Amino acid sequence: MARPRSFDREQVVDAATVQFRRAGLHATSAEDLCRVTGLGRSSLYNTFGSKDELFAQCLDAYLDRTLARAEEIIDDAARGTVERIEELLRSVVAEEARRAESGAPRGCLAVNTVTELADDPGHVASIERVGRDTAARLAMLAALLRAGQAAGEVTTSSSAEGLAAFVNSTVAGLRVSSQGRVAAGWCDEIVAATLRALRPERSGG
């Protein structure tokens, strides 16, 4: 009779995600994964198949979780368009600040994945997965910004799609900036500058 599994799969994925965020895919060894998850090599590979498959599951869970948080903020109809964008950006800054204080790895697993694996033919599926997530985020932001333009809350000097790409790039930039000792101090000004760029220009009177 097979011995039942005595571990929580979600906890294993979470622990492995922290390791992958800290060191990247290639620099993470099987020994590292055994250490952070508390599993033996056989349990790890019998459950997940390979390091690459475990990484793919970690990436899926991370992208699903962060997209759900963004959707919750963007769908808050009680706030104006620019207010929702501000909340999204400030939530990123706050999250990275908490990570810095706790010693947890900072930055974005999606950004790190693209940086590490973009030219790696063995990991095309991971890059495509990030691409699908990015497309979903851009569509969500563009819909919000288009409605904001129609309501006069958002500048029409650029397309909603272009502004969505701008906001999404700001999110990625905040994640990256949080990892640098110098740039991290400018996160609040990055947010403020982004919000100014989104608002319509006011004519002088």
N, C-alpha and C positions, 0 to 999 in steps of 0.2 A: 504494500500500500504506500502510495507516494506521501511524503511528508508535506503538510499544508504550508503555504508561504506564510512567513511570520513577519512580513514587513508591509508598510504602506507604500504602494506604488507612487502616489502623488508626492509623498515626502521624499522618496528617492529621486524623483524628477526635480523637485525643488532644490535638493542638495547638489545634484549634478549641475543644475543651471547656475548656481553660485560659482561652482568651480570653473565652468566654461566661461562665465563672464569675467572671472578673475584672470584666467590664463589663456583663453582661446581654445579652439578645438585641437589643433596640432600639438600644442605644448602640454595638453592634458593627457596623462598616461592612465593606463588601466589601474595602476597602483593608486594614483590620485583619486580615481572614482571609487575604488574600494574603500579608501580612507574616509572620504567625505560622506559616503552613503552607508558605511558600516556593513556592506555586503561583501561576501567572498567573490572571487573572480567568476566561479562557475555559476553562482546565483545571478550575478549581474548579466552575464552573457546568455544564460538560459532564458532570462526574462526579456532582455532587450535585443539580443541577437548580436549586436556589435556596438562599439563606441560611436560609430557614425549614426546608427539608428537611435541610440539613446540621445545623442545631440539633436537629431531631427525632432524627437518627441519634446525635448526641452525647448527648442525653438518654437514649436507649435504652441505649447502651453504659454510661453512668454508672450507671443504675439496675440494670442486669443485674449489673454488677461489684460494686456495694455490697451488693446483695441476696445474691449468692453468698458474700461475706465474712461477712455476718451469719448465713447458713444454716450455714456451717462452724462458727461459734462455738456457735450454738444447738443444733446436732446432736451436740455433743461429750458423749456419754453418760458419759464418765469424770468429769465435773464435776456438782455439784449444780445445782439450778435457779437459785438466787440467784447462785451462782458464775458461771454462764454469762451471766446478765444483767450482772454486774459486769464480766466480760471484754468484753462487747459495749460497754458504756459507756466503759470505760477505753481500749479500742481507738480509739474516736472521739476521746477527749481526746488520746491519743498522736499520732494522725494529724494533728489540727489543730495540735498543738505543732510537729510536724515541718514542716508547711506554713509556720507562722509563722517558723521559723528559716531556711527556705530562700527566703522571699519569695514563695512560691506563693500563689495566691488561696485564702482560707479560706472556710468555710461549705459549704453543701449546695446543689448545683445544683437538686435537687428543690424545696427550700424557696424558693430564689431564683426558680425558675420560677413557683411559685404566687404569690409576692409580686408579681412583675412582670406576670404574664399572666392572673391569675384572672378579671379583668373584661374581658379582650380577646376579643371574639367571633371574631377571626381566628385564635386559637390554642386553640380548645376541645380539639383532639386532644391537645395537649401536657398540658393539665390533666387530661384523662381518663387519659392514660398514667401520670401521677403518681398518680392515684387508684387505678389497678389495682395499682401497686407498693405503695402504702400498704395496700391491702386484703390483699395477700399477706403483708406484714410483720406486720400485726395478727393474721392467722390463725396464722402461725408462732409469734408470741409468746404468743397465747392458749392454744395447744395445750401449750406448755411450762409456762406458769403454771398451767394446769388440772391438769397432772400434778403440779406442785409442791404445789398445794393438797391433792391427794389423798394425797400423801406427808407432809403436815404441814410442808413447808418454806416455804410461802407463806401469807400471811394469807388468810382467807376473808371478811374484812370487806367486800371488794369482789369483783365478779365477775371471772373471768379475762379477759373481754373488756375490762372497764374498766381493769384493771391493765395489759393490753397497750397500750391507748391511752395510759395514763400513761407507760409506759416509752418508747413511740415518741415521745411529746411531749418526753420528757427528751432523747432522742437529737437531735431537732431543736433543742431549746433549747441543748444543748451546742455544736452547730454554730454557731448564731447567737451564743452567748456568746463563742465563740473570736474573733469579729471585733471585739469591744469591748475596749478597753484595761483597763477597770475590771472588767467581768464575767468576763473570761478567767481572772482569778486565783481565782475561786470554783468552777471546774469540779470540783475534787476534792471539795469540800463538797457540790456538787450530786449527785455520784455517791453519796457516803456517805448523804445524806438519802434518796435514792431507794431504796437498799438497805434502810435502816431501815424505810421504808414498806412494803416487800414482805414483810418477815419477820413471822411471827406475834407477837402481843403475848405476853409471858411474864408469867404471874401471879406476884405476890409470894409469898414463902414465909417 
